[in-house]
Amino acid sequence: MKKVSSPYFDPEFDNLTERIFGPACRVSIDNESLRDCTVIKVDSVNKQGLLLEVVQVLTDMNLNISKSYISSDAGWFMDVFHVKDAHGNKVTDQRTINYIQQAIGTTTRETQKRKSITSKMYEPEPRSEPKAIEMTGPDRPGLFSEISAALAELHCNVVEAHAWSHNARLACVAYISDQSTDVPIDDRRLAAIEDHLTTVLRATTAQNPAGEFSKQQEVKIAGLPEGEGSMMTKVERRLHQLMLSVRDFDRPVVKLGQLNGTTAGDQELGMMRRGSSSSTVGIESCNEKGYSIVTVQCKDRPRLMFDTVCTLTDMQYMVFHASIDSHRGYAFQEYFIRHVDGCALNTDGEKERVIKCLEAAIERRVCEGVRLELCAKNRAGLLSDITRVLRENGLLVVRADIATHGAKAVNAFYIRDISGNDVDMEFIDQSMKRQIDPINLAVKKEKSMMPSLPDRPRFSIGDLLKSQLERLSHSFVTIK
């Protein structure tokens, strides 16, 4: 019997480059330097989208970024984050620290290993994946209720769903399965579901003779972003992309008669709220270095940096330097950017579009009104019944997060009264319990009051760069 020999591969060969040049990414976590927050430092070879990947890891862990300093010039990425957990404390749990270091520092050849670690630590038990569909189109009162009712009629079980409404546009990503068997839906039936939901969305077109939204209705299999990160941040990034695709950064146009209750012919008023907007976005040019400097000032909140970096990345801009700071409930962000083609923002139209898109990204999560959390035993048609009660009581759903945990359904809705009045939660509570019993409700009033702008100097990379250039120019001696 002939022996067959195979070549020998040294198991350390894959690590040869790292042993010669050092690790491709270094992550250090410091709990000693600062009293009230954890400092995370990242040094890595730079690539397009790396900043978003790092911010996404921290966002997955529900960490709030209070400060950050970013520099990614000359092919190297150096970043410092000051973070706190959801309760405002330092990150001290060693298991969490280890996961952050591994999630950020793991090289691309170990992606599958990281996915398995992530699923074991932070994801539910594996099962057959439900189908994900995405819907975009013009919003109208009761639309989310109509979508929920349509899915119930089609015998679909909504395993998870996330919907955003902003500037009269709706974006929704829903995971659905068969209602009777709870197994994924086959492609043929999925196509019929897409057609039916498209018909529901297109009902708005008849109400809008101008045809402003005529090409914005779309239902299809969800195109979630590739790469690392939990399903939640992937869905949120996709919702940002969907809102961008239906141009929610354009303010809706309403007729004057709709504002004051009188007939005003065909006169229209653009609802441009720049003067009263809760966020301020500006763009300056740094001609000496070829950057565009984007500044953002707004009320601070969780996931704010993820929303702004996500938008800049999806608009194909690269962040070379940045400074993030928050103080007394107010956030300051400054980004030095160029387009991926290496050019700065040269035209007024391009600058205006970036400003509007960033303002929209900031506003999408800000929901004035009431947050309604409902917990009940999961059953067929539950979501349809809940949203029907809300619609019948004249309530608008401006954001929804739907989830199922085994036999329990946990739904969170951000709602407003369609007439602008205060929401009578006692009446809603009675209506819910009368039609959906048993059910547990929790109510939280969401406020978006603007804190006063702190009168204090803040760190700015732009000011630092300008001062260095001025100092350099003053050092020249005139030659006679």
matplotlib code that plots the C-alpha trace (Angstrom):
import matplotlib.pyplot as plt

x = [0.0, 1.5, 1.9, 0.6, 2.3, 0.8, 2.8, 3.3, 1.9, 3.3, 0.2, 2.1, 2.4, -0.9, 0.4, 3.8, 2.8, 1.5, 4.7, 6.9, 4.9, 2.9, -0.8, -3.1, -5.3, -4.5, -7.4, -6.8, -9.4, -8.5, -10.6, -7.9, -7.3, -10.7, -13.0, -16.4, -15.9, -14.0, -11.4, -11.2, -8.2, -8.0, -5.0, -5.4, -4.6, -7.2, -9.9, -13.1, -15.9, -13.7, -14.9, -18.5, -17.6, -16.0, -18.8, -21.2, -19.5, -19.9, -23.5, -24.3, -23.1, -25.4, -22.5, -22.9, -20.0, -19.5, -16.2, -14.2, -11.1, -10.4, -7.5, -7.2, -4.7, -1.7, -3.4, -3.5, -6.6, -6.2, -9.3, -10.1, -13.6, -14.9, -17.8, -20.3, -22.9, -26.6, -26.8, -24.0, -21.3, -17.9, -17.5, -16.0, -17.4, -14.4, -16.6, -17.8, -14.3, -13.0, -15.8, -15.1, -11.4, -12.1, -14.9, -12.9, -9.5, -10.2, -8.7, -10.8, -9.6, -11.2, -14.6, -16.4, -15.0, -16.2, -19.6, -19.9, -18.7, -21.2, -24.1, -23.3, -23.0, -25.6, -27.9, -30.9, -30.7, -30.3, -33.4, -34.6, -34.4, -37.6, -37.8, -37.0, -38.9, -38.5, -41.2, -40.8, -43.3, -45.2, -46.7, -50.3, -52.4, -53.0, -50.6, -48.7, -52.1, -53.0, -49.7, -50.2, -53.7, -52.6, -49.9, -52.5, -54.8, -52.0, -51.5, -48.0, -46.5, -44.5, -41.5, -39.8, -40.4, -38.9, -40.6, -39.6, -41.7, -40.2, -41.2, -44.3, -42.2, -42.2, -39.5, -40.1, -38.1, -40.1, -39.2, -42.1, -42.8, -45.8, -48.5, -49.5, -46.1, -43.7, -41.3, -39.8, -42.1, -41.2, -40.2, -43.4, -45.6, -43.3, -43.7, -47.5, -47.1, -44.8, -47.5, -50.3, -48.2, -47.3, -51.0, -51.5, -48.7, -49.9, -53.2, -51.5, -50.9, -54.6, -54.6, -51.7, -52.5, -49.2, -47.5, -44.8, -44.5, -45.6, -42.2, -41.4, -43.5, -41.5, -41.7, -38.9, -36.7, -34.6, -31.1, -29.4, -25.8, -23.1, -20.3, -20.0, -22.5, -25.6, -28.9, -30.2, -27.6, -27.8, -31.6, -31.1, -28.5, -30.8, -33.6, -31.3, -30.6, -34.3, -35.2, -32.4, -33.7, -37.2, -35.7, -37.1, -34.6, -37.0, -39.6, -43.2, -45.3, -48.7, -51.5, -52.3, -55.9, -54.5, -52.7, -55.5, -58.6, -59.7, -59.7, -56.7, -56.9, -53.8, -51.4, -48.7, -46.3, -43.0, -42.6, -39.0, -38.1, -34.6, -35.1, -36.7, -34.9, -33.4, -30.2, -27.7, -25.4, -22.8, -20.1, -16.9, -13.9, -10.4, -8.7, -5.2, -5.7, -8.5, -11.1, -14.7, -15.4, -18.9, -20.1, -23.1, -24.7, -27.8, -29.3, -27.2, -28.8, -27.8, -26.7, -26.2, -22.6, -23.8, -26.5, -24.2, -21.2, -23.6, -25.1, -21.7, -20.5, -23.6, -23.2, -19.7, -17.7, -14.6, -13.9, -10.2, -10.4, -13.2, -13.9, -17.0, -18.0, -21.1, -21.8, -24.9, -27.1, -25.7, -23.6, -20.8, -19.5, -16.9, -15.9, -13.1, -14.4, -13.7, -15.7, -14.3, -13.0, -10.7, -12.6, -14.0, -17.5, -17.1, -20.7, -23.4, -25.8, -23.6, -23.2, -26.9, -27.7, -25.2, -26.7, -30.2, -29.3, -27.5, -30.4, -32.8, -30.5, -30.5, -34.3, -35.4, -35.0, -36.3, -39.9, -42.1, -45.1, -45.6, -43.7, -46.1, -44.7, -47.0, -46.3, -48.7, -48.9, -48.1, -50.9, -52.0, -53.1, -51.9, -50.0, -53.0, -55.3, -53.0, -52.4, -56.1, -56.9, -54.3, -55.8, -59.4, -58.4, -56.8, -53.2, -50.3, -47.4, -44.2, -41.9, -42.4, -40.1, -41.8, -40.2, -41.2, -39.4, -40.8, -44.5, -44.3, -44.7, -43.0, -44.0, -42.9, -44.7, -43.9, -47.3, -48.9, -52.5, -53.5, -55.0, -52.0, -53.8, -52.3, -52.7, -55.3, -53.4, -56.0, -58.6, -56.0, -55.2, -58.9, -59.4, -56.4, -57.4, -61.0, -60.0, -56.7, -56.7, -54.4, -51.9, -49.3, -48.8, -46.0, -46.1, -43.2, -43.6, -40.9, -39.7, -37.5, -36.8, -33.7, -31.0, -29.4, -26.2, -23.3, -21.2, -17.8, -14.9, -14.8, -12.0, -12.1, -9.7, -10.5, -9.5, -6.3, -5.4, -6.1, -3.9, -1.0, -1.3, -1.3, 1.7, 3.5, 2.7, 4.0, 7.3, 8.2, 10.8, 10.4, 13.3, 14.4]
y = [0.0, 3.3, 6.0, 9.4, 12.4, 15.8, 19.1, 20.5, 23.9, 25.6, 26.7, 29.9, 30.9, 32.8, 35.0, 35.7, 39.2, 40.2, 38.9, 40.9, 44.2, 44.0, 43.5, 45.1, 46.5, 47.4, 48.0, 49.2, 49.8, 52.1, 52.5, 54.3, 57.6, 59.1, 59.0, 58.9, 57.0, 54.3, 55.2, 53.0, 53.5, 52.0, 51.9, 50.2, 50.1, 52.4, 51.3, 52.8, 52.3, 51.3, 54.2, 53.1, 49.5, 50.5, 52.8, 50.0, 47.7, 50.2, 50.9, 47.2, 47.1, 50.0, 52.2, 56.0, 57.9, 61.2, 62.2, 61.0, 62.1, 60.6, 60.8, 58.5, 60.3, 58.6, 55.2, 54.7, 54.9, 56.3, 56.8, 57.5, 57.0, 58.0, 55.7, 54.9, 52.1, 52.6, 53.5, 56.1, 54.0, 52.8, 49.6, 47.3, 43.8, 41.8, 39.7, 42.9, 44.3, 41.1, 41.1, 44.8, 44.1, 41.0, 42.5, 45.5, 43.9, 40.6, 40.5, 39.8, 36.2, 35.4, 36.8, 33.4, 32.9, 36.3, 35.6, 32.4, 34.3, 37.1, 34.6, 32.8, 35.9, 38.3, 36.5, 34.2, 30.5, 29.6, 28.7, 28.8, 32.4, 34.3, 36.2, 39.9, 42.3, 46.1, 48.7, 52.3, 54.9, 58.1, 57.9, 58.6, 58.2, 54.6, 53.2, 51.0, 49.6, 48.8, 47.0, 45.0, 44.0, 43.0, 40.7, 39.2, 38.6, 36.9, 34.6, 36.0, 36.0, 39.2, 37.9, 41.3, 44.7, 48.2, 51.2, 54.8, 57.7, 61.1, 64.0, 62.1, 59.1, 55.6, 53.0, 49.5, 46.3, 43.3, 39.6, 37.4, 33.6, 31.4, 31.9, 28.3, 26.6, 29.4, 28.4, 30.7, 31.7, 30.3, 32.7, 32.2, 33.1, 35.9, 37.5, 37.5, 39.2, 41.8, 42.6, 42.9, 45.2, 47.3, 47.8, 48.9, 51.5, 52.8, 53.8, 57.1, 57.9, 58.5, 61.1, 63.0, 64.1, 66.0, 62.6, 63.6, 60.1, 58.2, 56.3, 55.9, 52.9, 49.7, 46.4, 43.8, 41.4, 43.4, 44.3, 44.4, 45.8, 43.2, 43.0, 42.7, 44.0, 42.8, 42.5, 45.5, 48.0, 46.4, 47.1, 50.6, 51.3, 49.9, 52.1, 55.1, 54.0, 53.5, 56.9, 58.4, 56.6, 58.2, 61.6, 62.2, 65.0, 67.0, 68.7, 67.8, 70.5, 71.2, 73.4, 76.5, 75.2, 72.2, 74.5, 76.8, 74.8, 77.1, 76.7, 78.4, 77.3, 75.7, 77.9, 75.8, 76.3, 74.5, 73.3, 74.4, 74.4, 75.5, 78.4, 76.2, 73.0, 71.3, 70.6, 72.9, 71.6, 73.7, 73.2, 75.1, 74.6, 74.0, 74.8, 74.4, 70.7, 70.0, 69.0, 70.1, 70.7, 69.5, 70.7, 69.4, 70.9, 69.3, 67.7, 64.8, 61.3, 57.6, 56.4, 60.0, 59.3, 56.1, 58.0, 60.8, 58.5, 56.0, 58.8, 60.2, 56.7, 55.8, 59.1, 58.0, 60.4, 59.5, 60.9, 61.8, 63.7, 64.2, 65.6, 64.6, 66.2, 66.4, 68.8, 69.5, 67.5, 69.1, 67.4, 69.0, 67.0, 68.1, 66.0, 66.6, 64.8, 64.2, 62.3, 58.8, 60.2, 62.5, 65.7, 68.1, 69.5, 72.2, 73.2, 74.8, 72.1, 69.4, 71.1, 71.7, 68.1, 66.9, 69.4, 68.2, 64.5, 64.9, 66.9, 64.2, 61.5, 63.3, 63.9, 60.4, 59.0, 62.1, 61.3, 63.9, 62.4, 59.2, 56.0, 53.1, 49.7, 46.7, 43.2, 40.3, 36.6, 36.3, 35.1, 35.4, 39.0, 40.6, 43.4, 44.1, 44.4, 46.7, 49.1, 49.1, 50.3, 53.0, 54.1, 54.1, 56.4, 58.9, 58.1, 58.3, 55.8, 57.7, 54.8, 51.2, 48.4, 44.9, 41.8, 38.3, 36.4, 32.8, 33.0, 36.7, 39.7, 43.0, 46.0, 49.6, 52.5, 56.2, 57.8, 61.2, 62.5, 63.2, 66.5, 67.6, 67.2, 65.4, 61.6, 60.4, 57.3, 56.3, 56.0, 54.1, 51.8, 51.0, 50.4, 48.1, 46.0, 45.8, 44.5, 42.8, 41.0, 40.2, 42.9, 45.0, 48.6, 51.0, 54.7, 57.2, 60.8, 61.7, 65.3, 67.0, 70.2, 71.9, 72.5, 75.9, 76.1, 76.0, 79.1, 77.4, 76.9, 73.6, 71.6, 72.0, 70.3, 73.1, 75.9, 73.9, 73.4, 77.1, 78.3, 76.0, 77.4, 81.0, 80.3, 78.8, 81.8, 84.2, 82.3, 83.2, 86.0, 88.4, 88.2, 91.6]
z = [0.0, -1.1, 1.5, 0.5, 2.1, 2.3, 2.7, 6.1, 7.0, 10.1, 12.1, 13.1, 9.4, 9.4, 12.2, 10.4, 9.2, 12.6, 14.3, 11.9, 11.7, 14.9, 15.3, 12.7, 15.5, 19.1, 21.5, 25.0, 27.7, 30.6, 33.8, 35.8, 34.0, 34.4, 37.4, 35.7, 32.4, 30.6, 27.9, 24.9, 22.5, 19.1, 16.8, 13.5, 9.8, 8.3, 5.7, 4.4, 6.9, 9.8, 12.0, 11.5, 12.4, 15.7, 16.6, 15.7, 18.1, 21.0, 20.0, 20.1, 23.7, 24.5, 25.5, 25.4, 23.8, 25.7, 24.0, 21.1, 19.2, 15.8, 13.4, 10.4, 8.1, 6.4, 6.3, 10.1, 12.3, 15.9, 18.0, 21.6, 23.1, 26.5, 27.2, 29.9, 30.1, 29.9, 33.6, 33.4, 35.0, 33.9, 32.0, 34.7, 33.8, 32.6, 30.3, 28.5, 28.3, 26.8, 24.2, 23.2, 22.7, 20.7, 18.6, 17.6, 17.5, 15.7, 12.3, 9.2, 8.9, 12.2, 11.2, 11.5, 15.0, 16.1, 14.8, 16.8, 19.9, 19.3, 18.9, 22.1, 24.2, 22.9, 20.4, 21.1, 20.6, 16.9, 14.9, 11.3, 10.3, 9.4, 6.1, 6.3, 4.1, 3.9, 3.0, 2.1, 1.0, 2.0, 5.5, 6.4, 9.6, 10.3, 7.7, 10.2, 11.4, 7.8, 7.2, 10.4, 9.4, 5.9, 7.3, 9.6, 6.7, 4.8, 7.8, 8.6, 12.0, 12.7, 14.6, 14.8, 13.2, 13.3, 11.7, 11.5, 10.3, 9.5, 7.3, 6.0, 4.9, 6.4, 6.4, 8.0, 8.2, 9.4, 10.0, 9.1, 9.3, 8.6, 11.1, 11.6, 11.4, 12.3, 9.6, 6.9, 4.1, 0.6, -2.2, -4.2, -1.3, -0.4, -3.8, -3.3, 0.1, -1.5, -4.1, -1.6, 0.7, -2.3, -3.0, 0.6, 0.4, -3.0, -1.5, -0.7, -4.4, -4.9, -2.1, -3.7, -7.2, -7.5, -7.6, -5.2, -3.8, -6.9, -7.3, -3.6, -2.7, -2.5, -0.8, -1.2, 0.6, 3.0, 1.9, 5.3, 5.3, 5.2, 7.7, 11.4, 14.0, 15.7, 13.8, 15.6, 14.4, 10.9, 10.9, 12.1, 9.5, 6.8, 8.1, 7.7, 4.1, 3.3, 4.7, 2.6, -0.5, -0.1, 0.5, 4.0, 4.3, 2.1, 4.2, 3.2, 1.6, 3.1, 1.9, 3.9, 4.4, 6.2, 8.7, 9.6, 8.8, 5.9, 2.2, 0.6, -3.0, -4.3, -2.3, -0.6, 2.2, 2.5, 6.1, 6.4, 10.1, 9.9, 12.3, 15.0, 14.4, 17.4, 15.6, 13.9, 11.1, 9.4, 6.8, 6.4, 4.0, 5.0, 1.8, 3.2, 3.8, 1.3, 3.9, 4.5, 8.1, 9.2, 12.6, 14.4, 17.5, 19.0, 22.1, 23.2, 23.2, 22.9, 19.4, 18.2, 16.9, 15.2, 13.3, 12.1, 11.2, 9.5, 7.3, 6.3, 5.4, 3.4, 1.5, 0.5, 2.7, 4.6, 8.1, 8.5, 11.8, 14.3, 17.7, 19.7, 23.0, 25.1, 28.0, 30.1, 27.7, 24.6, 21.9, 19.8, 16.8, 14.3, 11.3, 8.7, 5.6, 1.9, -0.6, -1.4, -4.7, -2.6, -3.2, -0.6, -0.8, -3.5, -4.5, -2.4, -3.6, -2.2, 1.1, 1.4, 0.8, 3.4, 5.9, 5.2, 5.4, 8.7, 10.2, 9.1, 10.6, 13.9, 13.9, 13.0, 16.5, 18.3, 19.1, 20.8, 22.6, 24.5, 24.5, 25.0, 26.0, 25.8, 26.9, 26.2, 25.4, 21.7, 19.4, 15.8, 15.0, 18.2, 16.5, 14.2, 17.2, 19.1, 16.2, 15.4, 18.9, 18.5, 15.1, 16.3, 19.2, 16.8, 17.6, 15.2, 15.4, 14.6, 15.6, 16.5, 17.8, 17.8, 19.2, 20.4, 23.1, 23.0, 23.9, 24.9, 22.6, 23.7, 21.6, 22.0, 20.2, 20.1, 19.6, 19.2, 19.0, 15.4, 16.5, 18.5, 21.8, 24.9, 24.8, 27.3, 28.5, 31.0, 28.3, 26.1, 29.0, 29.4, 25.7, 25.4, 28.4, 27.3, 23.8, 24.5, 27.8, 29.6, 28.7, 30.6, 29.7, 30.6, 29.6, 29.4, 28.3, 25.8, 25.9, 23.4, 25.2, 24.0, 26.7, 26.7, 24.8, 27.3, 27.4, 27.5, 25.2, 23.5, 21.8, 18.0, 15.6, 13.1, 15.5, 16.4, 12.7, 11.9, 14.8, 13.7, 10.1, 11.4, 13.6, 10.6, 8.4, 11.1, 11.3, 7.7, 7.2, 4.3, 1.9, 0.5]

ax = plt.figure().add_subplot(projection="3d")
ax.plot(x, y, z, "-o")
ax.set_aspect("equal")
plt.show()
